Amino acid sequence: MIPGVDAVTQLAQNLVAARKHYGLTQEQVSDRSGVHPTEISRIEHGQRDVQITTIFKLAKAFDLTPGQFIDGDLTTLTDRT
């Protein structure tokens, strides 16, 4: 966790960073993860508390562990699209 940043905001920032790294739209992340595009938008805007199953799905979509995704450890992201 980043000091002074709440979990919802941090997860939103991590999702946006991972999505932009791959140059993906919210719809494409939805296709990869099985998470509805509206939910992805709400997460990215900090408007939604995220269920643990959703975190697992999103992490898997970016080939990250849930821990890496939550902590913002995006160093293992590859150049795959």
C-alpha distance (Angstrom), angle and dihedral (degrees) to the residues before:
residue distance angle dihedral
M1 . . .
I2 3.76 . .
P3 3.82 110.3 .
G4 3.80 111.8 -107.5
V5 3.81 94.6 15.2
D6 3.78 119.2 106.4
A7 3.80 119.4 -130.1
V8 3.82 95.8 -109.8
T9 3.81 92.1 53.0
Q10 3.78 92.9 45.4
L11 3.79 93.3 49.8
A12 3.81 89.2 48.8
Q13 3.80 90.7 52.6
N14 3.80 91.8 46.9
L15 3.79 92.7 50.9
V16 3.79 92.6 49.5
A17 3.82 91.7 46.9
A18 3.81 93.3 50.2
R19 3.79 92.7 44.9
K20 3.80 93.0 49.1
H21 3.81 91.6 45.8
Y22 3.79 88.0 63.2
G23 3.80 94.8 36.5
L24 3.80 90.7 -122.0
T25 3.76 130.8 156.2
Q26 3.78 121.0 -132.7
E27 3.81 87.2 -106.3
Q28 3.80 91.2 56.0
V29 3.81 91.2 49.3
S30 3.79 86.9 50.4
D31 3.81 90.5 53.6
R32 3.81 91.1 50.1
S33 3.79 96.6 44.3
G34 3.79 107.0 29.2
V35 3.80 89.6 -126.0
H36 3.82 113.1 133.1
P37 3.84 113.5 -106.3
T38 3.81 91.2 -124.9
E39 3.80 89.8 56.8
I40 3.81 90.7 48.6
S41 3.81 89.6 52.8
R42 3.80 91.8 49.2
I43 3.81 91.5 48.9
E44 3.81 91.5 49.4
H45 3.80 90.6 51.1
G46 3.81 93.0 48.0
Q47 3.78 91.6 -116.2
R48 3.77 97.4 123.9
D49 3.79 139.2 54.6
V50 3.77 105.7 -132.3
Q51 3.78 124.3 -128.6
I52 3.79 117.0 -131.3
T53 3.82 91.2 -117.6
T54 3.81 89.3 57.1
I55 3.81 90.8 50.7
F56 3.81 89.4 53.1
K57 3.82 91.8 49.5
L58 3.79 93.6 48.2
A59 3.79 93.4 45.5
K60 3.80 91.0 51.1
A61 3.82 90.6 50.4
F62 3.82 87.9 62.2
D63 3.83 96.6 38.1
L64 3.80 90.9 -111.4
T65 3.76 131.0 129.7
P66 3.80 114.1 -114.5
G67 3.81 88.0 -110.5
Q68 3.80 92.8 54.5
F69 3.79 90.4 47.6
I70 3.81 94.0 49.1
D71 3.81 94.0 44.1
G72 3.79 92.9 46.0
D73 3.82 92.9 -118.5
L74 3.77 94.9 155.0
T75 3.81 93.8 155.5
T76 3.79 91.7 107.9
L77 3.79 94.5 58.7
T78 3.77 110.9 123.4
D79 3.76 129.9 -152.9
R80 3.80 93.6 -104.5
T81 3.77 117.8 128.6
